Amino acid sequence: MTKLNVLQYSNMQNLHIKDELRLSILDNNLEYQVLEKKFLSKYNFNKLNSFSFDKAGFLELLLQLNKKGKIAICVGETESLVEAAYEFEILGLELSWIGLQKDGNIDKTDISKEFDFIFISSYIMDTFVKIDLKEIKKLTDAKIISNASANFDTLSDAIYFDSYKLSGFFIDGVILYDEELFEKKTIGFTNPIAVDFIYEALQNQSFDESSKELFEKILKEILKDDIYFFVNNKQTLPYSLHFALKGIKARELIRTLALDDIHITNGEGCSLGLSKPSRIIQAMGYDETTSRNSISFSFDKKYTASEIETVVKKLAKKYRQIKVLNEGN
């Protein structure tokens, strides 16, 4: 299997529910307490909550913060958070949005000193364009809350993890923070399975930075004028590559390549070739049709030149077959 979608769908193997993590009011839950302590120590925070990693879960976080100050959210964040923010506004509550520019970078003019909390990660979803949180700190005194599933920046004031991307299972997410940023849940309302799965996935997480340039070079050589780029890959996470193919819906390519055990993605939640186009590309100012051309690669191991050439030639062959079929319809 050639897995080039590890940042969107890690698919951890051999995970199992540990009976010793079962929570009980009749004992001291020592095993869970040890696990939580290790998790907090790994990232140097002192409080941990599990939460539903969906619109409802993020809405709960937003409502808690709304009592304390003004909230801003980058449009390049995870889909569940953005959906929660829309719901927040429907309820008649106010927040601010930080947009994306045409090149995929954030629009820093949207950042204000008035913000108390900003949901902004060290990378943009889908494209994995890096965000310099040090620069953000110069523009605002707001607490920064980041998705650390693909990259952890120590300048974040709170971090959360996406269980689906890390483990392949849709269970609760985990958020780490300090002070009284969020309401601390009692142990009885914490999901020990989620904490354990996510911690184990993070312990086993590994990325490779050596294949990116060679993949890009060979893609350009073989696909020639059919390939183009929404973002500068020198500005993306070093173990990711983003590009687009002309005149094709990426999901068609994703599905047919999966039959050859080559796994790619065109955006969040799209590792299986679902019909949704990349919201991030649209937020950069492209139309829906164009956003469907985008493809992301991410690497967890080193590939040889021969392996890369084999993968790219298969991709190019499938792409051209689909393109010809589409033109005939």
Secondary structure, 3 states (H helix, E strand, C coil): CEECECCCCCCCCCCCCCHHHCCCCCCCCHHHHHHHHHHHHHHCCCEEEEECCCHHHHHHHHHHHHCCCCEEEECCCCHHHHHHHHHHHHCCCCCEEECECCCCCECHHHCCCCCCEEECCCECCCCCEECCHHHHHHHCCCEEEEECCCCCCCCCCEEEECHHHHHCCCCCEEEEECCCCCCCCCHHHCCHHHHHHHHHHHHHCCCCCCCHHHHHHHHHHHHHHHEECCCCHHHECCCEEEEEECCCCHHHHHHHHHCCCEECECCCCCCCCCCCCCHHHHHCCCCHHHHCCEEEEECCCCCCHHHHHHHHHHHHHHHHHHHHHHHHC
